């Protein structure tokens, strides 16, 4: 294996939920910075254009985080085919609105599986390979809702708070072998989803952020920092990107 091939393998990052939104922005930012990206999700969506434009550094593999029982087999196959990644970004998530008292049990189970059990399971298999190589970066995408709460998002908040607790303890488990684990917690972002908020709700949210609402690209930059050289001594932390709304 040549020096160039070794560097490429070392800089490969797996990103879940790359079809659109933040996951797509993260993939694009990492590719811009020279990483190879393996996008994971139920469908490629917008990531397909990146894979077509940069086939030597961008590839897609199907993985459904809401079915944790299948993740181990898929992860082992991907590790055999693509090798141990330098980084793993657990971005895929669902956010189902609804008060707990009337929320269907199947929605609760799907949300917890996708947002918490799935990322934990995928990380389990990937971090084994990282530990064997004594290097790696894990970034879990949380949310400010994990600490602030929000009406109608109690189960979503529980899943993200669980992800943050998982990350802090994982950082202690992996740190001695050179593997970091951190969270990025975005606030409300300027996306198609927030543009559809009813009435003056979006303006109220905007007024809470002295710097203005963040864009997906802002949160993607935080992920790139943690994956890159600057994040070498950062672990077990939650990096908030919310325009100052929780200050």
C-alpha positions as CSV (number, residue, x, y, z in Angstrom):
1,X,0.0,0.0,0.0
2,X,1.4,3.4,-1.0
3,X,1.7,6.4,1.3
4,X,-1.2,8.1,-0.6
5,X,-3.4,5.0,-0.2
6,X,-2.6,4.9,3.6
7,X,-3.6,8.6,4.0
8,X,-6.8,8.1,2.1
9,X,-7.8,5.1,4.3
10,X,-7.0,7.1,7.4
11,X,-9.1,10.0,6.3
12,X,-12.3,8.1,5.5
13,X,-15.3,9.2,7.4
14,X,-18.6,7.3,7.7
15,X,-21.7,9.7,7.9
16,X,-25.2,8.4,8.5
17,X,-28.3,10.2,7.2
18,X,-26.7,11.8,4.2
19,X,-29.7,12.1,1.9
20,X,-30.5,15.8,2.9
21,X,-30.2,18.5,5.5
22,X,-27.4,18.4,8.0
23,X,-26.1,15.0,7.0
24,X,-25.7,16.2,3.4
25,X,-24.0,19.4,4.6
26,X,-21.6,17.4,6.7
27,X,-20.7,15.1,3.9
28,X,-20.1,18.0,1.5
29,X,-17.9,19.8,4.1
30,X,-15.8,16.7,4.8
31,X,-15.3,16.1,1.1
32,X,-14.3,19.7,0.6
33,X,-11.6,19.2,3.3
34,X,-10.2,16.2,1.5
35,X,-11.8,13.3,3.4
36,X,-13.3,10.3,1.7
37,X,-16.9,9.9,2.8
38,X,-19.0,6.7,3.0
39,X,-22.6,7.9,3.2
40,X,-25.0,5.6,5.0
41,X,-28.8,5.7,5.0
42,X,-32.0,4.3,3.6
43,X,-31.5,6.1,0.3
44,X,-28.8,8.4,-1.1
45,X,-31.0,11.4,-1.9
46,X,-28.9,14.5,-2.5
47,X,-25.7,12.6,-1.7
48,X,-26.0,10.8,-5.0
49,X,-24.8,14.0,-6.8
50,X,-21.7,14.1,-4.6
51,X,-20.9,10.4,-5.2
52,X,-21.3,11.0,-9.0
53,X,-19.1,14.1,-8.9
54,X,-16.4,12.5,-6.7
55,X,-16.6,8.7,-7.2
56,X,-13.0,8.2,-6.0
57,X,-13.9,9.7,-2.6
58,X,-17.6,9.4,-2.1
59,X,-19.7,6.2,-1.9
60,X,-23.1,5.2,-0.5
61,X,-24.2,2.1,1.3
62,X,-27.7,1.3,2.5
63,X,-28.3,1.1,6.2
64,X,-31.5,1.6,8.2
65,X,-30.7,2.8,11.7
66,X,-34.3,2.0,12.8
67,X,-33.5,-1.7,12.5
68,X,-30.5,-2.1,15.0
69,X,-30.6,-5.9,14.7
70,X,-29.2,-5.7,11.1
71,X,-26.5,-3.2,11.8
72,X,-23.9,-5.6,13.0
73,X,-23.9,-7.6,9.8
74,X,-23.9,-4.6,7.6
75,X,-21.1,-2.9,9.6
76,X,-18.9,-6.0,9.5
77,X,-19.3,-6.2,5.7
78,X,-18.5,-2.4,5.3
79,X,-15.4,-2.7,7.4
80,X,-14.2,-5.6,5.3
81,X,-14.9,-3.7,2.1
82,X,-13.9,-0.2,3.0
83,X,-11.5,-0.7,5.9
84,X,-11.5,1.0,9.3
85,X,-12.7,4.6,9.0
86,X,-10.8,7.5,10.6
87,X,-14.2,9.0,11.6
88,X,-17.8,8.1,12.3
89,X,-20.6,10.8,12.3
90,X,-23.9,9.5,13.8
91,X,-26.2,12.0,12.2
92,X,-29.3,10.0,11.1
93,X,-32.3,10.8,13.3
94,X,-36.1,11.2,13.2
95,X,-38.0,13.9,15.1
96,X,-41.7,12.9,15.6
97,X,-43.8,15.7,17.0
98,X,-46.5,14.8,19.5
99,X,-47.2,14.8,23.3
100,X,-46.3,11.6,25.1
101,X,-49.9,11.0,26.3
102,X,-51.1,10.4,22.8
103,X,-48.0,9.2,21.0
104,X,-48.2,5.8,19.5
105,X,-45.9,3.1,20.9
106,X,-44.6,2.2,17.5
107,X,-43.5,5.9,17.0
108,X,-41.7,5.9,20.4
109,X,-39.9,2.7,19.5
110,X,-38.9,3.8,16.0
111,X,-37.6,7.1,17.4
112,X,-35.5,5.5,20.1
113,X,-34.2,2.8,17.7
114,X,-33.2,5.4,15.1
115,X,-31.8,8.1,17.4
116,X,-30.2,6.1,20.1
117,X,-30.0,2.3,19.8
118,X,-29.0,2.5,16.2
119,X,-26.1,4.9,16.7
120,X,-24.9,3.0,19.8
121,X,-24.9,-0.3,17.9
122,X,-23.1,1.1,14.8
123,X,-20.5,2.8,17.1
124,X,-19.9,-0.5,18.9
125,X,-18.7,-2.2,15.7
126,X,-16.8,0.7,14.3
127,X,-15.0,1.6,17.6
128,X,-13.7,-2.0,17.9
129,X,-11.8,-1.4,14.6
130,X,-10.7,2.1,15.7
131,X,-9.3,0.7,19.0
132,X,-7.3,-1.9,17.1
133,X,-5.7,0.9,15.2
134,X,-5.4,3.2,18.2
135,X,-6.9,6.2,16.5
136,X,-10.3,7.6,15.4
137,X,-12.9,10.2,15.8
138,X,-16.6,9.7,16.7
139,X,-19.1,12.6,16.5
140,X,-22.7,12.2,17.5
141,X,-25.3,14.7,16.5
142,X,-27.4,15.8,19.4
143,X,-29.7,18.8,19.8
144,X,-30.2,21.7,22.2
145,X,-33.5,20.0,22.9
146,X,-31.6,17.5,25.0
147,X,-30.9,20.2,27.6
148,X,-33.7,22.8,27.1
149,X,-36.7,20.6,26.4
150,X,-39.6,21.5,24.1
151,X,-43.3,20.9,24.1
152,X,-44.2,17.8,22.0
153,X,-40.6,16.5,21.8
154,X,-40.2,14.6,25.0
155,X,-39.2,11.3,23.5
156,X,-36.9,13.1,21.0
157,X,-35.3,15.0,23.9
158,X,-34.8,11.7,25.8
159,X,-33.1,10.1,22.8
160,X,-30.7,13.1,22.4
161,X,-30.0,13.3,26.1
162,X,-29.2,9.6,26.1
163,X,-26.8,10.2,23.2
164,X,-25.0,12.9,25.1
165,X,-24.6,10.6,28.2
166,X,-23.4,7.8,26.0
167,X,-20.8,10.1,24.4
168,X,-19.3,11.3,27.7
169,X,-18.8,7.8,29.0
170,X,-17.6,6.5,25.7
171,X,-15.0,9.2,25.6
172,X,-13.5,7.7,28.9
173,X,-13.6,4.2,27.5
174,X,-11.8,5.0,24.2
175,X,-9.6,7.9,25.1
176,X,-6.6,5.9,26.3
177,X,-6.4,4.3,22.9
178,X,-6.4,7.6,21.0
179,X,-10.1,7.6,20.0
180,X,-12.2,10.7,20.7
181,X,-16.0,10.9,21.2
182,X,-17.9,14.2,21.1
183,X,-21.3,15.6,20.3
184,X,-22.4,18.5,18.2
185,X,-25.7,20.0,19.4
186,X,-27.4,22.2,16.8
187,X,-30.2,24.5,17.7
188,X,-33.0,25.4,15.3
189,X,-31.5,25.9,11.8
190,X,-32.6,27.8,8.8
191,X,-34.0,24.9,6.8
192,X,-37.1,24.1,4.8
193,X,-38.5,22.5,7.9
194,X,-38.3,25.6,10.1
195,X,-39.5,27.8,7.2
196,X,-42.8,26.0,7.5
197,X,-43.4,26.9,11.1
198,X,-46.8,28.3,11.7
199,X,-47.6,31.9,12.6
200,X,-45.0,33.9,14.4
201,X,-43.3,30.9,15.9
202,X,-40.2,31.1,13.6
203,X,-39.7,34.8,14.4
204,X,-39.9,34.0,18.1
205,X,-37.2,31.4,17.6
206,X,-35.1,33.8,15.6
207,X,-35.3,36.5,18.3
208,X,-33.8,34.0,20.8
209,X,-30.6,33.8,18.8
210,X,-28.5,37.0,19.0
211,X,-26.3,35.7,16.1
212,X,-29.3,34.6,14.1
213,X,-30.2,31.0,13.5
214,X,-27.4,28.7,12.3
215,X,-27.4,27.0,8.9
216,X,-26.6,23.3,8.4
217,X,-23.2,24.4,7.1
218,X,-22.4,26.0,10.5
219,X,-23.0,22.7,12.3
220,X,-21.1,20.9,9.6
221,X,-18.1,23.1,10.3
222,X,-18.2,22.1,14.0
223,X,-18.2,18.4,12.9
224,X,-15.3,19.1,10.6
225,X,-13.3,20.7,13.5
226,X,-13.8,17.7,15.7
227,X,-12.9,15.3,12.9
228,X,-9.9,17.4,11.9
229,X,-6.5,18.1,13.5
230,X,-7.9,20.8,15.8
231,X,-10.1,18.2,17.6
232,X,-7.2,16.0,18.6
233,X,-7.4,16.8,22.3
234,X,-11.2,17.4,22.5
235,X,-13.3,14.5,23.8
236,X,-16.4,14.0,25.9
237,X,-17.8,17.4,25.2
238,X,-20.9,18.8,23.6
239,X,-20.3,21.6,21.1
240,X,-23.4,23.8,20.7
241,X,-24.2,25.6,17.4
242,X,-27.3,27.6,18.0
243,X,-26.6,31.2,17.3
244,X,-26.5,31.9,21.0
245,X,-30.1,31.0,21.7
246,X,-29.2,29.0,24.8
247,X,-26.7,31.5,26.1
